[in-house]
């Protein structure tokens, strides 16, 4: 396989089950969905197949991966095989015991989903009362255990006015990175296509993101599913006559770069 086609990171949707019912969910997850297409043995074989041709970051995603009973067995197996293991979770099920299992199995970094700076906004987007309290508790628990985390935030018309507040909250919680998503309407997201952010607002939001990223020294920022940002950044930097180098995420233990966990 040509070097340029070798994946640097792979996201594995380990289960369709989820304890939330988010309006934008790409795989229409709920508690009645399948726990996973692969058995534990088949999951380990998948990892074996991956390491035969590359050594990427492997993100254990979902649904909600913490609802899969063998998730830490799979994480430990991937770690043993030399992969940099990560997890993408909605954060509501993270507690002290889960954090200890994460560390024991070699999970290097975790992504959490935060779509509003208040319970009213976030719980509406996640269609589950108490989900905001859950992610805040989860983030603080990860911080207490010294586990790095990313915050992913998805936006539509219903919560776009809250973008600056979510950004500030991600910083206050101590996230390593904040990734801003403008949803791609697949799965349950197809039901809210009327809520997609207008192209005019989208451009202004990306300009706002550029201004924040330009001055941000601690929090890594990335707009995700927004390829036109990579046209906008050099364009704006050239107009201002300034150099602008984008930083990449590095693991606190060893090398590795890139967007490593998304949900």
QUIZIMO-V398979 format. One record per residue. N is the residue number from 0. RES is the residue in one small letter. PHI is phi in whole degrees, 0 to 359 (999 if undefined). NEAR is the number of other C-alpha atoms within 12 Angstrom. Layout:
# QUIZIMO-V398979
N;RES;PHI;NEAR  N;RES;PHI;NEAR
This chain:
# QUIZIMO-V398979
0;x;999;9  1;x;300;8  2;x;304;9  3;x;290;8  4;x;258;10  5;x;280;17  6;x;293;20  7;x;270;24  8;x;211;27  9;x;227;31  10;x;257;30  11;x;249;35  12;x;282;35  13;x;288;42  14;x;203;37  15;x;264;33  16;x;289;30  17;x;204;36  18;x;272;33  19;x;248;38  20;x;218;31  21;x;295;36  22;x;294;35  23;x;252;35  24;x;304;33  25;x;290;26  26;x;245;29  27;x;50;29  28;x;289;33  29;x;199;27  30;x;288;19  31;x;269;17  32;x;286;23  33;x;295;24  34;x;291;28  35;x;169;30  36;x;283;19  37;x;254;22  38;x;288;20  39;x;301;23  40;x;297;15  41;x;291;16  42;x;296;29  43;x;294;26  44;x;295;18  45;x;300;24  46;x;297;37  47;x;301;22  48;x;296;15  49;x;296;26  50;x;288;27  51;x;292;16  52;x;231;17  53;x;198;25  54;x;226;24  55;x;272;31  56;x;289;39  57;x;245;44  58;x;264;38  59;x;273;47  60;x;241;39  61;x;206;40  62;x;38;41  63;x;249;43  64;x;300;43  65;x;289;39  66;x;272;35  67;x;272;34  68;x;297;18  69;x;258;26  70;x;298;40  71;x;281;33  72;x;295;27  73;x;293;41  74;x;297;41  75;x;296;29  76;x;294;29  77;x;298;35  78;x;300;30  79;x;300;20  80;x;276;27  81;x;93;22  82;x;275;33  83;x;271;42  84;x;268;43  85;x;226;45  86;x;222;50  87;x;248;43  88;x;227;45  89;x;283;47  90;x;90;43  91;x;287;36  92;x;258;32  93;x;282;38  94;x;221;24  95;x;301;21  96;x;296;17  97;x;296;28  98;x;298;33  99;x;296;20  100;x;291;25  101;x;300;35  102;x;294;26  103;x;295;22  104;x;270;28  105;x;90;31  106;x;298;44  107;x;270;40  108;x;201;45  109;x;233;49  110;x;251;45  111;x;240;46  112;x;251;48  113;x;228;53  114;x;243;49  115;x;194;38  116;x;271;33  117;x;225;25  118;x;298;23  119;x;301;21  120;x;282;31  121;x;295;37  122;x;296;30  123;x;294;25  124;x;291;36  125;x;270;40  126;x;53;23  127;x;202;25  128;x;295;22  129;x;95;24  130;x;292;35  131;x;296;34  132;x;302;27  133;x;294;30  134;x;289;41  135;x;297;36  136;x;297;24  137;x;298;37  138;x;298;42  139;x;292;28  140;x;290;28  141;x;300;39  142;x;299;25  143;x;299;19  144;x;269;23  145;x;73;24  146;x;260;35  147;x;293;37  148;x;217;48  149;x;255;48  150;x;247;49  151;x;258;42  152;x;230;41  153;x;255;43  154;x;226;43  155;x;226;34  156;x;300;25  157;x;290;28  158;x;227;32  159;x;295;33  160;x;292;21  161;x;266;26  162;x;306;38  163;x;299;25  164;x;290;21  165;x;294;34  166;x;302;38  167;x;295;22  168;x;294;28  169;x;301;37  170;x;294;26  171;x;297;21  172;x;285;30  173;x;90;27  174;x;296;37  175;x;284;38  176;x;211;43  177;x;229;45  178;x;248;41  179;x;264;42  180;x;249;35  181;x;261;37  182;x;298;38  183;x;259;27  184;x;286;26  185;x;234;16  186;x;59;21  187;x;293;21  188;x;297;28  189;x;294;19  190;x;281;18  191;x;235;24  192;x;299;21  193;x;292;14  194;x;265;22  195;x;297;26  196;x;294;27  197;x;295;18  198;x;297;15  199;x;292;11  200;x;294;18  201;x;302;29  202;x;298;22  203;x;293;19  204;x;295;30  205;x;293;35  206;x;295;25  207;x;299;24  208;x;301;32  209;x;301;30  210;x;297;20  211;x;290;24  212;x;296;29  213;x;301;26  214;x;256;17  215;x;275;23  216;x;254;15  217;x;254;20  218;x;261;32  219;x;288;35  220;x;236;37  221;x;212;39  222;x;277;38  223;x;250;28  224;x;60;22  225;x;224;23  226;x;299;15  227;x;290;17  228;x;297;27  229;x;280;22  230;x;272;16  231;x;291;25  232;x;300;32  233;x;296;21  234;x;297;18  235;x;291;22  236;x;296;21  237;x;295;13  238;x;299;12  239;x;273;13  240;x;69;11  241;x;235;13  242;x;283;14  243;x;217;22  244;x;254;16  245;x;270;22  246;x;273;20  247;x;245;19  248;x;284;29  249;x;238;23  250;x;292;26  251;x;288;17  252;x;236;16  253;x;98;10  254;x;279;15  255;x;101;24  256;x;221;21  257;x;119;29  258;x;285;39  259;x;247;45  260;x;201;43  261;x;221;43  262;x;208;43
